[in-house]
C-alpha cells in the first residue's frame, strides 16, 4: 500500500525586529527607547497579547518570533514561542530569514506559514482560524483584509484633492497573511533582489509572481498599532474583552 502524504502543517512567524519609530516612547525604567511591540498595553507588553492569540489556535504547530540581534526581551519574558535573533534591516528580510530558519527546524516547502505583525495585538483566535479555514485548500493562500469603509481621495502632491477614487473594490491589507513556506520564500528572494522597497507585505511578493492571493474578511479592530493615539484604543479594546471574559 502507498502511504498517504503527510498533511501540510501550519506555522506562525512574527517579525519583531522593528523599532516602531512612529510610536517610539522611552522605556519605563531604563529611559532608553522602547520598541513599540514591547510597550505595555492593558497590563503587559503588546507582543504578548499577539502571541496569546496564536497560542489559542490548536492547529498551529509552532510560533517563530524573529527579533533583532542583541534583543534580550524574551530572555526576560516567558512566552509560548520559539525565538530567533535573525532579524534583518527590513520587515521583508526578517520574514525571509525566519522562513529559512523554519526550513532548518524541519518545515517543508508545502507547509503553511501565517506571517503576522507583532503590533496587531487585537487579532483574535477566531480570525486566525477563519483565515486557516479559508486558505488551507486554496492553491495560493491569502490574507485577512478589511473593505475600505471611507471615501478614498488621491492627493495632488500639494496637500489638495486631485480626485476621488472608487472604493467598491478596495481593501485594507491586514495580517496574518498565509502562504506556502516554499513559495513565499522564493517570492521574497525574488522581490528583494528586484526592488526591496516594493515589498510592502508578503502578499505583494506573491503578487509579483503572477499569483492572486485570497482576500479573507478580517475586521476594523485588527489594526496595526502605529501612532501614539492607537495605544489608548488598543488598551480600551483589550480591557473590554478581558471584562467580558471575566
CORHUHU-V506384 format. One record per backbone hydrogen bond with DSSP energy under -0.5 kcal/mol. NH is the residue of the N-H (numbers start at 1). CO is the residue of the C=O. E is the energy in kcal/mol with one decimal. If there is no record, write none. Layout:
<<NH	CO	E> <NH	CO	E>>
This chain:
<<3	1	-0.5> <10	59	-0.7> <11	112	-2.1> <12	62	-2.5> <13	114	-2.5> <14	64	-3.2> <15	13	-0.6> <16	66	-3.2> <23	20	-1.8> <24	21	-1.0> <25	34	-0.8> <27	32	-3.3> <31	27	-0.8> <34	25	-2.6> <35	33	-0.5> <36	19	-0.8> <38	35	-2.0> <39	36	-1.3> <41	44	-2.8> <44	41	-1.3> <46	39	-2.2> <47	37	-2.7> <48	45	-1.6> <49	45	-0.8> <49	46	-1.0> <50	46	-1.4> <51	47	-2.5> <52	48	-1.8> <53	49	-1.5> <54	50	-1.4> <55	51	-2.3> <56	52	-1.0> <57	54	-1.7> <58	56	-0.8> <60	57	-1.5> <61	10	-3.2> <61	59	-0.6> <62	10	-0.6> <64	12	-3.2> <64	62	-0.5> <65	63	-0.5> <65	82	-3.3> <66	14	-2.1> <66	64	-0.5> <67	65	-0.6> <67	84	-2.6> <71	68	-2.2> <72	70	-0.6> <75	72	-1.2> <76	72	-0.8> <76	73	-1.3> <77	73	-0.7> <81	79	-2.1> <82	63	-3.2> <84	65	-2.5> <86	84	-0.9> <87	67	-2.6> <94	90	-2.1> <95	91	-2.4> <96	92	-2.6> <97	93	-2.6> <98	94	-2.2> <99	95	-2.4> <100	96	-2.0> <101	97	-1.8> <102	98	-2.1> <103	99	-2.0> <104	100	-1.7> <105	101	-1.5> <106	103	-1.3> <107	102	-2.5> <111	108	-1.4> <112	9	-3.2> <113	179	-2.4> <114	11	-2.7> <115	113	-0.7> <115	177	-2.7> <116	13	-2.2> <118	15	-0.9> <120	117	-1.6> <121	119	-1.2> <123	120	-1.0> <128	124	-2.0> <129	125	-2.7> <130	126	-2.0> <131	127	-1.9> <132	128	-2.2> <133	129	-2.6> <134	130	-2.0> <135	131	-2.0> <136	132	-2.2> <138	135	-1.9> <142	178	-1.8> <143	214	-2.4> <144	176	-2.1> <145	216	-2.2> <146	172	-2.1> <148	170	-2.4> <152	165	-0.7> <153	151	-0.5> <154	163	-2.8> <156	160	-2.6> <162	154	-3.8> <163	154	-1.2> <165	152	-2.9> <170	167	-1.9> <172	146	-3.4> <173	171	-0.6> <174	144	-2.4> <176	115	-0.6> <177	115	-1.9> <178	142	-3.3> <179	113	-1.9> <179	177	-0.5> <180	140	-0.5> <181	111	-3.1> <182	109	-2.5> <183	109	-0.5> <184	180	-2.7> <185	181	-2.4> <186	182	-2.1> <187	183	-2.6> <188	184	-2.7> <189	185	-2.2> <190	186	-2.3> <191	187	-2.7> <192	188	-2.8> <193	189	-1.6> <194	190	-1.8> <195	191	-2.8> <196	192	-0.6> <198	195	-1.9> <199	196	-1.2> <200	198	-1.5> <205	201	-1.1> <206	202	-2.1> <207	203	-2.8> <208	204	-1.4> <209	205	-0.5> <209	206	-1.3> <210	207	-2.2> <211	206	-1.4> <213	211	-0.6> <214	141	-2.7> <216	143	-2.8> <216	214	-0.6> <217	215	-0.5> <218	145	-3.0> <222	219	-1.6> <223	221	-1.3> <225	119	-2.4> <225	223	-0.6> <226	224	-0.5> <230	227	-1.9> <231	227	-0.7> <231	228	-1.1> <232	228	-0.6> <233	229	-1.1> <234	230	-2.5> <235	231	-2.5> <236	232	-2.1> <237	233	-2.3> <238	234	-2.6> <239	235	-2.4> <240	236	-2.1> <241	237	-2.4> <242	238	-2.2> <243	239	-2.0> <244	240	-2.1> <245	241	-1.8> <246	242	-0.8>>
